[in-house]
Structure formats: structure tokens, C-alpha cells
């Protein structure tokens, strides 16, 4: 099975560690973006932008959690 180019560069953690890192960072974004937008009292454009970014972060979170589950299943040998 070929190794993705990001893992070959040595600049990102791979495997289960990388999957956990992605899940945690994206979860912080999913929680932090709405809080940052709503706590500052910005205009409607800023709030709409935060909503769009939160939707993107949620989509990425779903992908990252799926990747983590696959990594853990591979580690268990399933």
C-alpha cells in the first residue's frame, strides 16, 4: 500500500497519532469559531463567515474521525 506524500515528508505525524491530532485540532476549531464570532458582537457578515467556517470544520471533523476509526481498526488488526 503506497504511503501518502505528507507522511513521507516527515513534517506531520502519521498513523494514529496524526489522526488524533487532526481530530483534536478540528474539534477546537468547531467549538472556537462560533464562540469567537458571537462573543465579539461583530456584524452579520462576520457571523455568516463563522457559520460557513464551522460547517467546513464539521465536515473535516467527520472525515478525521472516520480516518481515526480506520487507523484504530488497522492497529487492532480488524
N, C-alpha and C positions, 0 to 999 in steps of 0.2 A: 504494500500500500504506500503510495507516494506521500512524502511529508510536505505539508503546506509551506510556502516560501517564508511566511512570518516566523515559523519555528526554526527554519534553517538560519535565519539572520542572527539568532541569539539575543534579540532585543526585547522579546516578550516571553513571559513564562508560558510554558506549554503544558499540555495534559490537564490533569485535574486541578493543579494549582492555578493555571491560566484560566480555566473555566470558572473556578470560584472567584478569582479576581474580577473577571468580567461581570459576574452576577452581582457581586457586592458593589462595584462602582456604578453599575447601571441602576441598582436599587437606590443608591444615594441620589442619583440624578432624578429618578422618578419621584422621590419624596421632596427633594430640594427645589426643583424648578417651580412647582406650584406655590410652595411656601415663599420663595424669593419674589415671585411676581405679585402675589397677593399681599404680602406684608409691606411692600414699598408704596402701595397706593398709586401705582402708575396708571396710565391711560388704558383704554380698551385695546389698543394695538399691542401693547406690551403683554397684556393678559392673553390675547389671542395667540401671540407668538409663543408664550409659555405653554399654552394648551397644545399647540402643534408640536413643540419640542417634547412635551410629556408623552404625547401619543407615539412619537418616534421612539422615545426611550422605552416605553412599554412594549412596543414591537420588538425592540432589540433585547429587552429583558426576557421575553418569551423564547427568542432564539437562543439566548445564552443559557437559560435554564434547561432547554432541550439538549443543548450541547453538553452541559454538565451531567445530565442524566445518562447520556450516551457514554461519556468518559467514565462515569462510575460503573456502568454496566460492563464496559470493556475491562475495567480493573478487576471486577469480580469474576470475569470470565463467562459472562452470560451471552 
